Amino acid sequence: MIYLDTNILVYAFCKNVDDEIQKQKAQEILKESIISKQLVLSEISLYEFAFICKKLEEELEVINDNIDFLSRYIKNKKIYSEVLQFIKKEKSYKQSFDSYHIVFANSFKCNKLVTFDKGFKNFIKSSKTNIEIIQ
C-alpha cells in the first residue's frame, strides 16, 4: 500500500499551485498508485485537501468532484490513541497532522508514505513505513 500526504493530492489536483514540476511529479505518483491498486488515503487527508483547495480558490464543484473521487481510497480505522501515543513519544505536538499520517500509514502497513514535506525527515527513524520525500 502507498499512502500519499495531502500535499501530493493538492499538487496533483489543484490548478493554482506554485510549482509545475511538483505538479507533474504528484500526478505521476498518484496515477502509478491508482494503476497499481496500492493507493490508500485517510479521512484527514481529504479534510486537509478540501481546506487547502478552498484557500487556493479552486472552484467548489471541482473540489467536490475531486473529494468524491478520492473518497474511494479511504481506509477507516480508529487510531486516535495510537496517534496520541506517537505524538507524546516523538514530542511532535507542532506536527500533529504529520504524526497522524505516519501512524495511519503504519497501521495499514503501507510500504511507503510519499510527501513533498521535508519536515517528515524528523520521523524517518521512528516510522515503520518508508518515508519518501520528493524533491
HUUR-V643416 format. One record per pair of residues at least 24 apart in sequence whose ideal C-beta (glycine too) atoms are under 6 Angstrom apart, sorted by the first residue. I is the first residue (numbers start at 1). J is the second residue. Records with the same first field share a line. If there is no record, write none. Layout:
BEGIN
I = J + J
END
This chain:
BEGIN
1 = 38 + 40 + 108 + 110
2 = 33 + 38 + 39 + 112
3 = 40 + 105 + 110 + 113
4 = 114
5 = 101 + 115
6 = 45 + 48 + 49
7 = 116 + 117
8 = 114
9 = 49
10 = 52
13 = 66
14 = 53 + 56 + 58
16 = 56
25 = 134
29 = 114
39 = 73
40 = 75 + 108
41 = 70 + 73 + 74
42 = 104
43 = 74
44 = 100
46 = 70
75 = 108
77 = 107
79 = 103 + 107
90 = 126
102 = 127
105 = 129
END
